[in-house]
Each structure stands twice: as C-alpha cells, then as structure tokens.
Amino acid sequence: MNPRRPKKLNGQVYLVTGGTQGIGEEVAKTLAANGAAGIIICGRNVERGQQVASVLQKSDCESLFVKTELENADECTALVATCDKKFGRLDGLVNAAGLTERGTSFDTTAENWDRMFAG
C-alpha cells in the first residue's frame, strides 16, 4: 500500500468546525471525496454553510450545516447532540474554526484581545 495515498474512510461520520470556508471547507470536501458517509459542518454564516452542505450532498455524502457559535458551550453541546441524533455516532472531529479579527498591539481593543486569547 502506498503510504501517501489516503485511506478510504469507509462510511465514517465527521464533524468539521469552521467548515463553511477555507481550510475547514476543503477538509470537509476531502473527507467526502474519500468515502465519509456523513459530515456535520458548523460555522456562523448560514448561506455559506448551506452551500457547502449542498456540495457535499452531491458527492454522495449525507451532510448538514448547523449554525454554531463555538464560544457558547450550550451551542457546542447541541451541535454534538445533533450529530448523534442524525448519524448515531461520531468517528472524527476536525477543529478548523478560528477567529479572523486582525489588529496590532497598538490598535486592538481590550475586548478583542480578551476574545482572541480566552479560547
């Protein structure tokens, strides 16, 4: 077996945070292309999330977007519960979510500083 070739995922179920764009979106697409049976993606942008879920569905991967604010513990708990309800299991988690606010040590607000470093 070629060690560089990805192993088929044989119907596994994944949760991808930050799956509405960038690295998270590409990871979700790669999981689907390699045989994942189900993927839950989450993020804050409903329109983008539904678009990505639709693309995954077209590659024969059952998918669902769940709008989630990862700073909210109750929403995170509900996210995992949704995955369990839909698929009955979770085989893998990809944490690709991140904050995209920018600033320097001279112009960043105290609130933004706290938010960036509290996670």
C-alpha positions as CSV (number, residue, x, y, z in Angstrom):
1,M,0.0,0.0,0.0
2,N,1.2,3.5,-0.9
3,P,1.7,5.4,2.4
4,R,1.0,8.7,0.5
5,R,-2.4,7.6,-0.7
6,P,-5.3,8.5,1.7
7,K,-7.0,5.6,3.4
8,K,-10.7,5.3,2.4
9,L,-12.9,6.4,5.2
10,N,-15.4,3.6,4.7
11,G,-18.6,5.3,5.8
12,Q,-17.3,7.2,8.8
13,V,-19.0,10.3,10.3
14,Y,-17.2,13.6,10.9
15,L,-17.8,16.9,12.5
16,V,-15.9,19.9,10.9
17,T,-15.9,23.2,12.8
18,G,-15.2,26.1,10.5
19,G,-16.5,24.1,7.6
20,T,-18.1,27.0,5.8
21,Q,-14.9,28.3,4.2
22,G,-11.1,28.0,3.8
23,I,-9.4,25.0,5.3
24,G,-12.5,23.7,7.0
25,E,-14.4,23.6,3.7
26,E,-11.6,21.9,1.9
27,V,-11.2,19.3,4.7
28,A,-14.9,18.6,4.5
29,K,-14.7,18.1,0.7
30,T,-11.7,15.9,1.1
31,L,-13.5,13.7,3.7
32,A,-16.5,13.4,1.4
33,A,-14.3,12.5,-1.6
34,N,-12.6,9.8,0.5
35,G,-15.7,8.0,1.5
36,A,-17.1,9.6,4.6
37,A,-20.8,8.7,4.9
38,G,-21.7,11.8,6.9
39,I,-20.4,15.2,7.7
40,I,-21.8,17.9,10.0
41,I,-20.2,21.3,9.3
42,C,-20.7,24.3,11.5
43,G,-20.0,28.0,11.4
44,R,-21.7,31.3,11.7
45,N,-22.5,32.0,8.0
46,V,-25.8,30.2,7.2
47,E,-25.8,30.9,3.5
48,R,-22.2,29.6,3.1
49,G,-22.9,26.6,5.3
50,Q,-25.9,25.5,3.3
51,Q,-23.9,25.9,0.1
52,V,-21.1,23.8,1.4
53,A,-23.5,21.1,2.7
54,S,-25.2,21.0,-0.7
55,V,-21.8,20.5,-2.5
56,L,-21.1,17.6,0.0
57,Q,-24.5,16.1,-0.7
58,K,-23.7,16.0,-4.4
59,S,-20.7,13.8,-3.7
60,D,-23.0,11.2,-2.0
61,C,-22.1,12.3,1.5
62,E,-25.0,13.0,3.8
63,S,-24.3,16.4,5.2
64,L,-25.8,19.0,7.4
65,F,-24.9,22.6,8.3
66,V,-25.5,23.6,11.9
67,K,-25.1,27.3,12.8
68,T,-23.0,27.3,15.8
69,E,-21.2,30.0,17.9
70,L,-18.3,27.9,19.3
71,E,-17.8,30.4,22.2
72,N,-21.2,29.2,23.5
73,A,-20.9,25.9,25.4
74,D,-24.6,25.1,25.1
75,E,-24.4,25.5,21.3
76,C,-21.4,23.2,21.2
77,T,-23.3,20.6,23.2
78,A,-26.3,20.9,20.9
79,L,-24.0,20.5,17.9
80,V,-22.7,17.2,19.1
81,A,-26.2,16.1,20.0
82,T,-27.4,16.9,16.5
83,C,-24.7,14.7,15.1
84,D,-25.6,11.9,17.4
85,K,-29.3,12.2,16.5
86,K,-28.7,12.3,12.8
87,F,-26.0,9.7,12.5
88,G,-25.9,7.8,15.8
89,R,-22.2,8.2,16.2
90,L,-19.2,10.5,15.6
91,D,-15.9,9.0,14.3
92,G,-13.8,12.1,13.9
93,L,-13.6,15.8,14.7
94,V,-11.7,18.4,12.7
95,N,-11.4,21.7,14.5
96,A,-10.8,24.2,11.7
97,A,-12.6,27.1,13.1
98,G,-10.8,30.3,14.0
99,L,-11.2,33.9,14.6
100,T,-10.3,36.2,11.8
101,E,-10.2,39.6,13.5
102,R,-6.9,41.4,13.0
103,G,-5.1,44.1,14.9
104,T,-1.8,45.1,16.3
105,S,-0.7,45.5,19.9
106,F,-1.2,49.3,19.4
107,D,-4.8,49.3,17.9
108,T,-6.5,46.1,19.3
109,T,-9.3,46.8,21.8
110,A,-9.1,45.1,25.2
111,E,-12.4,43.2,24.3
112,N,-10.9,41.9,21.1
113,W,-7.7,40.9,23.0
114,D,-9.7,39.0,25.6
115,R,-11.8,37.2,23.0
116,M,-8.7,36.1,20.9
117,F,-6.9,34.7,23.9
118,A,-9.7,33.4,26.0
119,G,-10.2,30.4,23.7
